[in-house]
Amino acid sequence: MAVVVSKVFCSNYEVVLVVRSRPHVVNGGGFIVTNNCTQNVVFKVDGCGILGKKDEVILRDSDGHTLLLIRKKGGVIEALSMQKKWKGYSKDFEGSEKLVFCLKEPNNSCFFKKMPIKISIESNHDYKNHKNFQISGHFPDRACSIIDSNGNVVAKPMQVGARKELQQVMPNKDVYTLTIKAGIDQAFVVGVIAILDYIYDGSTRC
């Protein structure tokens, strides 16, 4: 079991989630994530339009409680770096922030765009086989995969048009599915998707 945020979000079976982007006039953008089988809301992501803060997004559960506060790291050293970092923080019962993962944003050069995006896990959860992840492929086309340190694909977004059973119901480009393997922290995966959405000028961006 790959726990990053909480084991509550790790399922014993593969799940398919549906991601629906919100326009900026609705809660500042972001997106809603529902379970494809039950149609129940599982997660909500608030874009920086509602926060009023650039380079920051929030992942919430279905009741609106904050699960992850995700920020792009700033500072002089970071500005000079070839790769920018995004950091995801969870909150404990006392409201204290705890770093749980870092994602290295790809550089704008053609060379770096072809390189996998690295994700390092910073939490204290004990799982030896899933310390790091990487993203391979191109997110804007929903043609990418999140891969664990053993080379296994653990999550994959997919254009709705690629799933025949959904093609006629939801043809909009702002709607896509997200398949997550059993035992993988769904909150962590959706947090990563939120960062990719921001990086590639999605609905979370101001």
C-alpha positions in Angstrom: 0.0 0.0 0.0 1.4 3.4 -1.1 0.2 5.9 1.6 1.2 9.5 1.0 -1.6 11.6 2.4 -3.7 9.0 4.3 -4.6 5.3 4.1 -8.2 6.4 4.0 -7.7 7.2 0.4 -6.2 3.8 -0.5 -8.6 1.4 -2.0 -8.3 -2.4 -2.2 -9.4 -2.3 -5.8 -8.7 -0.3 -8.9 -10.9 2.9 -9.2 -11.9 5.1 -12.1 -12.5 8.8 -11.2 -14.0 11.4 -13.5 -12.4 14.9 -13.4 -14.5 17.9 -14.5 -12.9 21.3 -14.8 -14.7 24.3 -13.5 -14.6 27.7 -15.2 -12.9 30.5 -13.3 -16.2 32.2 -12.5 -17.2 29.1 -10.5 -15.2 29.0 -7.2 -12.1 30.4 -8.9 -11.7 27.5 -11.3 -10.1 24.2 -10.4 -12.0 20.9 -10.8 -14.4 18.4 -9.3 -13.5 14.7 -9.0 -16.3 12.1 -8.8 -16.3 8.3 -8.6 -17.2 6.9 -12.0 -19.4 4.1 -10.5 -21.3 6.0 -7.8 -21.1 9.5 -9.3 -20.4 10.8 -5.8 -18.0 13.7 -5.3 -14.7 12.4 -3.9 -12.3 15.4 -4.2 -12.5 19.1 -5.0 -9.5 21.2 -6.2 -9.7 25.0 -5.8 -7.7 27.0 -8.3 -5.8 30.2 -7.5 -8.7 32.2 -8.8 -10.5 31.6 -5.5 -7.4 31.8 -3.4 -6.1 35.0 -4.9 -2.6 33.5 -4.6 -0.4 32.7 -7.6 1.3 29.3 -7.7 -1.0 27.7 -5.1 -3.9 25.2 -5.2 -5.8 23.4 -2.5 -7.1 19.8 -2.6 -10.2 19.2 -0.5 -12.3 16.1 0.4 -16.0 15.9 -0.5 -17.0 17.8 2.6 -14.6 20.7 1.8 -11.9 19.8 4.4 -8.4 20.7 3.3 -6.3 17.6 2.4 -3.3 19.2 0.6 -2.0 22.7 0.3 0.2 22.7 -2.8 2.6 25.6 -3.5 5.3 26.3 -6.0 8.5 27.0 -4.1 9.9 30.5 -4.5 13.1 32.3 -3.6 16.2 33.6 -5.3 17.9 30.1 -5.5 14.8 28.5 -6.9 14.5 31.3 -9.5 17.9 30.4 -10.8 17.3 26.7 -10.8 16.8 24.8 -14.1 13.8 23.0 -12.5 11.2 24.6 -10.3 9.7 22.6 -7.4 6.1 22.2 -6.2 5.5 21.0 -2.7 2.5 19.3 -1.2 1.7 19.8 2.5 -0.9 17.9 4.5 -2.4 19.3 7.7 -2.7 17.5 11.1 -5.5 17.9 13.6 -3.7 20.9 15.1 -3.5 22.7 11.7 0.3 22.3 11.4 1.6 21.8 7.8 3.7 18.7 7.0 5.6 18.3 3.7 4.5 15.0 2.0 5.8 15.2 -1.5 7.8 17.4 -4.0 7.4 17.5 -7.8 10.0 19.0 -10.1 8.4 21.1 -12.8 9.7 20.4 -16.3 12.0 23.0 -17.9 10.7 24.9 -20.9 13.5 23.6 -23.2 12.7 20.9 -25.7 15.3 18.6 -24.1 13.7 18.8 -20.6 10.2 18.5 -21.9 11.0 14.9 -23.0 12.3 14.0 -19.6 10.1 12.3 -17.0 8.8 14.5 -14.2 10.2 13.4 -10.9 8.1 13.2 -7.7 9.8 12.5 -4.3 7.9 11.4 -1.3 8.7 13.2 2.0 6.1 11.7 4.3 7.0 9.3 7.2 4.6 6.5 6.1 6.4 3.2 6.0 6.4 1.7 2.5 9.8 0.8 1.1 8.8 0.0 -2.5 7.2 3.3 -3.4 9.6 6.0 -2.2 9.5 7.9 -5.5 7.4 8.3 -8.6 7.7 9.8 -12.0 5.4 11.0 -14.7 6.0 9.9 -18.3 4.2 11.2 -21.3 2.3 14.4 -22.1 -0.5 15.6 -19.7 -2.2 18.1 -22.0 -3.1 15.3 -24.3 -4.1 13.1 -21.3 -1.4 10.7 -22.6 0.7 10.2 -19.6 1.2 7.8 -16.7 2.3 8.0 -13.1 4.9 5.3 -12.5 6.3 4.0 -9.2 9.9 3.2 -8.4 9.5 -0.4 -9.6 8.3 0.7 -13.0 4.7 0.0 -12.5 2.0 2.3 -13.9 -0.1 3.3 -10.8 -2.3 6.0 -12.3 -3.3 7.2 -15.8 -5.6 10.0 -17.0 -7.5 9.4 -20.3 -9.5 11.5 -22.6 -13.2 10.7 -22.3 -13.3 10.1 -26.0 -11.0 7.1 -25.6 -13.7 5.4 -23.4 -16.6 4.5 -25.7 -19.1 4.2 -22.9 -18.6 7.8 -22.0 -18.0 9.4 -25.4 -21.5 10.4 -26.1 -22.4 11.4 -22.5 -19.4 13.7 -21.8 -17.7 14.8 -25.0 -16.2 18.0 -23.5 -12.4 18.2 -23.4 -12.6 19.5 -19.8 -13.8 16.1 -18.7 -11.5 13.1 -18.5 -11.1 9.9 -16.5 -8.3 9.0 -14.0 -7.6 5.3 -13.4 -5.8 4.6 -10.1 -4.5 1.1 -9.2 -5.4 -0.7 -6.0 -3.4 0.4 -2.9 -2.4 3.8 -4.3 -3.2 7.0 -2.4 -5.9 8.7 -4.5 -5.5 12.0 -2.7 -1.8 12.1 -3.7 -2.6 11.2 -7.3 -5.3 14.0 -7.6 -2.8 16.4 -6.0 -0.3 15.6 -8.7 -2.9 16.0 -11.4 -3.7 19.4 -9.9 -0.1 20.5 -10.3 0.0 19.3 -13.9 -3.2 21.1 -14.6 -1.6 24.3 -13.3 1.7 23.9 -15.1 -0.1 23.4 -18.5 -2.5 26.4 -18.1 -5.5 24.4 -16.9 -8.5 25.5 -14.9 -6.5 25.8 -11.7 -4.4 28.6 -13.1 -5.1 32.3 -12.5 
